[in-house]
């Protein structure tokens, strides 16, 4: 499937995306390439493959929930914050970024 510059302009307008005129042609080529890859999926033989609508209904293996943090355990807050520029009560102190 080939997308032309006018189609890209229309889609950009519908999506409220401001694209300069010189970017429309390269975008058209890029989108056409992506659609070409998608069209290749139609060639995949999926006969006999059961549809999977969701992974929510599957029973997934679960590990035991523990209070240990990280792969080595935890309880090392002093070691973790030792090299921080500023820490307080084993927490990192950072500048406020939201006013």
N, C-alpha and C positions, 0 to 999 in steps of 0.2 A: 504494500500500500504506500502510495506516495502522497506526501503532504506538501502543499504549495504555500507560498508566502502569504497569500490572502487568507488562507485557513488559519495560519499561525496568528495573523493580525486579529482575526475574529475571536479566536480562543483567548488571546491575551486580553482583548477588550472585555470579554465575558467574565474572565477571571480577575478583572481589575488590576492587571499587571501592565505597567508602562514599559514597553520595550522600544528602543530606538529603531528606526527604519533599517539601519545597517545590520542589526542583529536578527532580523526576521528570516533572511535567507539561510544563515547558518543554523538557526533553530529549526527551520523546516527540514533541513538535511538531517539534523540530529534526531528529530522526532520520527522521521521516515525510517531511519536506521533502527530505532527502538521498536517501532511497529513491525519491521522486518523480522527482528528476533522473536517477537511475540507470535508472528505468523508461523515460525518454525515449530512452535509448540503443537500446532495442528498436525504435524507429521508424526508425533509420538504415538506409538501403539499403546492404548490404554485398555484394550479388551481384557476382561477378566480381573481388572483392578477395582477393588471395592472402593466406593466413594467414601471419603472421610470428611464429614461435615464439621466435626469439632473434636478437639482434644480434651474438652471438659468432661465428656462422658467416659473417658478412659481412666482406668485405675493405674496411677503412676506410683512407682516405688517412692517411699518416703523414708527419710532417715530420722533418727530420734532427735527430738528438740532438746538441746542442752543450753545451759547458760554460758558455756565457754565461747569466746569470740575468736575467730580466726583459726587457722590450721594448727597452731601450737598451743591453744588454750586460752589465754587471756590473763587477766590479773596483772598486767604489766603496764598499767597506765603511766606510772612514773617514768618508765623507760621510753615509752612512746613520746611523751611530751617533754622529755629531757632536752632535746635539741630545738624545741620551738622557740621562736623569738620572744613570745610571751605566753604564759599559761597560768591558769588559776584553778585550784582544786582539781587537778588532773584533766582539765579541759583546755583546748586551744582558745586563745583570746584573739579575735580578729576585728578589724574595723567594721563599723556599721555600714552596710551598703544600701539599706532601704530606709527612706525617711518617712 
